Amino acid sequence: MTPSLLSLLQSVDTPTVCNAIEVTEGKRGFDRFTRGTPVSSDPAARAMVGYARTAKISGAMPPTEAADVIKARRMDYYRYMAEAPKPAVAVIEDLDGAEAVSAFWGEINTTVHKGFGIAGVVTNGLVRDLGDLPEGFPVIAGSTGPSHAFVHVREIDTPVTVLGLTVAPGDLIHADRHGALVIPEASVASMEEAIGKLLETEKIVLEAARAPGFDFDAFQDAWAEFERRRT
């Protein structure tokens, strides 16, 4: 991923990237995106973009493994995040699913991950400390909650499923308040061109609709041109 592509991806929202992927593929039907309505810790934040660093956590019940095993794995997790090739996004599956109660993402953990250079996190788990999270580290979560409960790391660097999206370590992630998606490897090389084409195509309808005297005839003409050029 080039610096110019990274900058462009950070400047557009996830729905735009979703549409642009369809432009690169020449068809509709792209479906590697999250489902449902996530919680965004900062809806105004720019999109997070990076290669996935994955882990699985749990916290509704106390861990059954020995305390030294849990502690060692947690340190392995932080080392894994600290050593992530940049740009990177944390993608964390809470194995408790709908019964999740442990907010792994609060003021301390978000600040640590931001310090490691991670761009943000996507999780089906919980976020807390909403008034105290560091600026520039968005959290896209399944819900909010007040407690860390018995949260502990269960797996590191394995495929995860978060909000209906399966992510493998190293997948290229784009996420914002709308949710997250995986940019297919085959689409990366043509993403800049596709986003440019998409934005120009959308202007056909948007500029017509914003112009004085817009009516159905003007809409029909603009829409015909829009349909001719879009995917």
Helices and strands as residue ranges (DSSP letters): H 3-11, H 14-25, E 39-40, E 48-58, H 67-82, E 88-94, G 97-99, H 107-115, E 121-123, E 126-127, E 139-141, E 143-144, E 152-156, E 160-162, E 165-167, E 172-176, E 179-183, H 185-188, H 191-210, H 216-229
